[in-house]
C-alpha cells in the first residue's frame, strides 16, 4: 500500500494571529466621553426635532407677515417723496419749477402732490406764481391740476383766487371753470372762470363777469 503524504501547511496558515493592542488610558477615556455624550445628544436632538415640528407653522406665519410688512414699507418708501422739486422748460425753452410739501406716485404717469407750488418765468423777467392745497401732475402731458384754495399771483401785483385750475406747463396756459375772484392795481373782477395764455401775458374771463375799475389819473 502507498503511504499517504501529509498535507503541507503554508506559511500563512502556520503564522500565529497578531495580538490585539490594548487601548491606553487616554483612548479609553475618550471613548467613554463619546458614549456619555451620545447618551445626552440623541435625546436632545429628538426633543429639538419635536419642537421644530410643533413650531414650524407659527414660524412660517411670522415669516410671511414680516415679508408682507417689508414689502409694504418698500412700496411706501419708493412711492412717497418729501419736498419734491421738479424743473422743466416749455415749448420756447422758458423755465418753470414745481415743488410741493410731499408727493406720492399714484400711477405710471401721475404724481399726487400736497401743497403744490409752481413758478413760471415769462419773457422780460416777469413771472407767475401759483399754489393750492392739493394737486396732481400728469408727467406725459406736462399738466398740473390744482384743487383747493388755488392762488395765482403775477409779478405786476395781480392776485387771483379760485377753487380749481389746470396748468399746462409746456404751453404756459392756465384755465378754470370755477368761480374766480381777481384783485390788482386795476381793480377787481369776479367771473365764472378764466383762461390765462402765454404764461400770464393774456387773461380772458368767462362771463357773466363783474368788474370794478379803480380810479386812475
Secondary structure as a PSIPRED ss2 file (coil, helix, strand):
# PSIPRED VFORMAT (PSIPRED V4.0)

   1 X C   1.000  0.000  0.000
   2 X C   1.000  0.000  0.000
   3 X C   1.000  0.000  0.000
   4 X C   1.000  0.000  0.000
   5 X C   1.000  0.000  0.000
   6 X C   1.000  0.000  0.000
   7 X C   1.000  0.000  0.000
   8 X C   1.000  0.000  0.000
   9 X C   1.000  0.000  0.000
  10 X C   1.000  0.000  0.000
  11 X H   0.000  1.000  0.000
  12 X H   0.000  1.000  0.000
  13 X H   0.000  1.000  0.000
  14 X H   0.000  1.000  0.000
  15 X C   1.000  0.000  0.000
  16 X C   1.000  0.000  0.000
  17 X C   1.000  0.000  0.000
  18 X C   1.000  0.000  0.000
  19 X C   1.000  0.000  0.000
  20 X C   1.000  0.000  0.000
  21 X C   1.000  0.000  0.000
  22 X C   1.000  0.000  0.000
  23 X C   1.000  0.000  0.000
  24 X C   1.000  0.000  0.000
  25 X H   0.000  1.000  0.000
  26 X H   0.000  1.000  0.000
  27 X H   0.000  1.000  0.000
  28 X H   0.000  1.000  0.000
  29 X H   0.000  1.000  0.000
  30 X H   0.000  1.000  0.000
  31 X H   0.000  1.000  0.000
  32 X H   0.000  1.000  0.000
  33 X H   0.000  1.000  0.000
  34 X H   0.000  1.000  0.000
  35 X H   0.000  1.000  0.000
  36 X H   0.000  1.000  0.000
  37 X H   0.000  1.000  0.000
  38 X H   0.000  1.000  0.000
  39 X H   0.000  1.000  0.000
  40 X H   0.000  1.000  0.000
  41 X H   0.000  1.000  0.000
  42 X H   0.000  1.000  0.000
  43 X H   0.000  1.000  0.000
  44 X H   0.000  1.000  0.000
  45 X H   0.000  1.000  0.000
  46 X H   0.000  1.000  0.000
  47 X H   0.000  1.000  0.000
  48 X H   0.000  1.000  0.000
  49 X H   0.000  1.000  0.000
  50 X H   0.000  1.000  0.000
  51 X H   0.000  1.000  0.000
  52 X H   0.000  1.000  0.000
  53 X H   0.000  1.000  0.000
  54 X H   0.000  1.000  0.000
  55 X H   0.000  1.000  0.000
  56 X H   0.000  1.000  0.000
  57 X H   0.000  1.000  0.000
  58 X H   0.000  1.000  0.000
  59 X H   0.000  1.000  0.000
  60 X H   0.000  1.000  0.000
  61 X H   0.000  1.000  0.000
  62 X H   0.000  1.000  0.000
  63 X H   0.000  1.000  0.000
  64 X H   0.000  1.000  0.000
  65 X H   0.000  1.000  0.000
  66 X H   0.000  1.000  0.000
  67 X H   0.000  1.000  0.000
  68 X H   0.000  1.000  0.000
  69 X H   0.000  1.000  0.000
  70 X H   0.000  1.000  0.000
  71 X H   0.000  1.000  0.000
  72 X H   0.000  1.000  0.000
  73 X H   0.000  1.000  0.000
  74 X H   0.000  1.000  0.000
  75 X H   0.000  1.000  0.000
  76 X H   0.000  1.000  0.000
  77 X H   0.000  1.000  0.000
  78 X H   0.000  1.000  0.000
  79 X H   0.000  1.000  0.000
  80 X E   0.000  0.000  1.000
  81 X E   0.000  0.000  1.000
  82 X E   0.000  0.000  1.000
  83 X C   1.000  0.000  0.000
  84 X C   1.000  0.000  0.000
  85 X E   0.000  0.000  1.000
  86 X E   0.000  0.000  1.000
  87 X E   0.000  0.000  1.000
  88 X E   0.000  0.000  1.000
  89 X E   0.000  0.000  1.000
  90 X C   1.000  0.000  0.000
  91 X C   1.000  0.000  0.000
  92 X C   1.000  0.000  0.000
  93 X C   1.000  0.000  0.000
  94 X C   1.000  0.000  0.000
  95 X E   0.000  0.000  1.000
  96 X E   0.000  0.000  1.000
  97 X E   0.000  0.000  1.000
  98 X E   0.000  0.000  1.000
  99 X E   0.000  0.000  1.000
 100 X C   1.000  0.000  0.000
 101 X C   1.000  0.000  0.000
 102 X E   0.000  0.000  1.000
 103 X E   0.000  0.000  1.000
 104 X E   0.000  0.000  1.000
 105 X E   0.000  0.000  1.000
 106 X C   1.000  0.000  0.000
 107 X C   1.000  0.000  0.000
 108 X C   1.000  0.000  0.000
 109 X C   1.000  0.000  0.000
 110 X E   0.000  0.000  1.000
 111 X E   0.000  0.000  1.000
 112 X E   0.000  0.000  1.000
 113 X E   0.000  0.000  1.000
 114 X E   0.000  0.000  1.000
 115 X C   1.000  0.000  0.000
 116 X C   1.000  0.000  0.000
 117 X E   0.000  0.000  1.000
 118 X E   0.000  0.000  1.000
 119 X E   0.000  0.000  1.000
 120 X E   0.000  0.000  1.000
 121 X E   0.000  0.000  1.000
 122 X C   1.000  0.000  0.000
 123 X H   0.000  1.000  0.000
 124 X H   0.000  1.000  0.000
 125 X H   0.000  1.000  0.000
 126 X C   1.000  0.000  0.000
 127 X E   0.000  0.000  1.000
 128 X E   0.000  0.000  1.000
 129 X E   0.000  0.000  1.000
 130 X E   0.000  0.000  1.000
 131 X E   0.000  0.000  1.000
 132 X C   1.000  0.000  0.000
 133 X C   1.000  0.000  0.000
 134 X E   0.000  0.000  1.000
 135 X E   0.000  0.000  1.000
 136 X E   0.000  0.000  1.000
 137 X E   0.000  0.000  1.000
 138 X E   0.000  0.000  1.000
 139 X C   1.000  0.000  0.000
 140 X C   1.000  0.000  0.000
 141 X C   1.000  0.000  0.000
 142 X C   1.000  0.000  0.000
 143 X E   0.000  0.000  1.000
 144 X E   0.000  0.000  1.000
 145 X E   0.000  0.000  1.000
 146 X E   0.000  0.000  1.000
 147 X E   0.000  0.000  1.000
 148 X E   0.000  0.000  1.000
 149 X E   0.000  0.000  1.000
 150 X E   0.000  0.000  1.000
 151 X E   0.000  0.000  1.000
 152 X E   0.000  0.000  1.000
 153 X E   0.000  0.000  1.000
 154 X E   0.000  0.000  1.000
 155 X C   1.000  0.000  0.000
 156 X C   1.000  0.000  0.000
 157 X C   1.000  0.000  0.000
 158 X C   1.000  0.000  0.000
 159 X E   0.000  0.000  1.000
 160 X E   0.000  0.000  1.000
 161 X E   0.000  0.000  1.000
 162 X E   0.000  0.000  1.000
 163 X E   0.000  0.000  1.000
 164 X E   0.000  0.000  1.000
 165 X E   0.000  0.000  1.000
 166 X E   0.000  0.000  1.000
 167 X E   0.000  0.000  1.000
 168 X E   0.000  0.000  1.000
 169 X C   1.000  0.000  0.000
 170 X C   1.000  0.000  0.000
 171 X C   1.000  0.000  0.000
 172 X C   1.000  0.000  0.000
 173 X E   0.000  0.000  1.000
 174 X E   0.000  0.000  1.000
 175 X E   0.000  0.000  1.000
 176 X E   0.000  0.000  1.000
 177 X C   1.000  0.000  0.000
 178 X C   1.000  0.000  0.000
 179 X C   1.000  0.000  0.000
 180 X E   0.000  0.000  1.000
 181 X E   0.000  0.000  1.000
 182 X E   0.000  0.000  1.000
 183 X E   0.000  0.000  1.000
 184 X E   0.000  0.000  1.000
 185 X C   1.000  0.000  0.000
 186 X C   1.000  0.000  0.000
 187 X E   0.000  0.000  1.000
 188 X E   0.000  0.000  1.000
 189 X E   0.000  0.000  1.000
 190 X E   0.000  0.000  1.000
 191 X E   0.000  0.000  1.000
 192 X C   1.000  0.000  0.000
 193 X E   0.000  0.000  1.000
 194 X E   0.000  0.000  1.000
 195 X E   0.000  0.000  1.000
 196 X E   0.000  0.000  1.000
 197 X E   0.000  0.000  1.000
 198 X H   0.000  1.000  0.000
 199 X H   0.000  1.000  0.000
 200 X H   0.000  1.000  0.000
 201 X C   1.000  0.000  0.000
 202 X E   0.000  0.000  1.000
 203 X E   0.000  0.000  1.000
 204 X E   0.000  0.000  1.000
 205 X E   0.000  0.000  1.000
 206 X E   0.000  0.000  1.000
 207 X C   1.000  0.000  0.000
 208 X C   1.000  0.000  0.000
 209 X C   1.000  0.000  0.000
 210 X E   0.000  0.000  1.000
 211 X E   0.000  0.000  1.000
 212 X E   0.000  0.000  1.000
 213 X E   0.000  0.000  1.000
 214 X C   1.000  0.000  0.000
 215 X C   1.000  0.000  0.000
 216 X C   1.000  0.000  0.000
 217 X C   1.000  0.000  0.000
